[in-house]
């Protein structure tokens, strides 16, 4: 699991904020929406 600022807060604080350990954080820039969709599909297929 990648450590983020939310990870460093600890499990109790994450639970209070409804941030589950199985959640996925996605940060994207300004890109064409179809490129983002294609990239996500490729990524998910590689781990399925």
C-alpha positions, 0 to 999 in steps of 0.5 A, a space after each residue: 500500500 502506498 503511504 499518503 498523508 491519510 495513511 500517516 493519520 493512522 487507522 482511527 482517524 481514517 475510519 472517522 473520515 470514512 477512508 477505507 484501506 481498500 480505497 483507491 486514490 486517483 490523481 489525474 492531470 488535464 488529459 483527454 477523457 478517452 485517454 484516461 479511460 483507456 489507461 485505467 482499463 489497461 491498468 485494471 486488466 493487468 491486475 485482474 
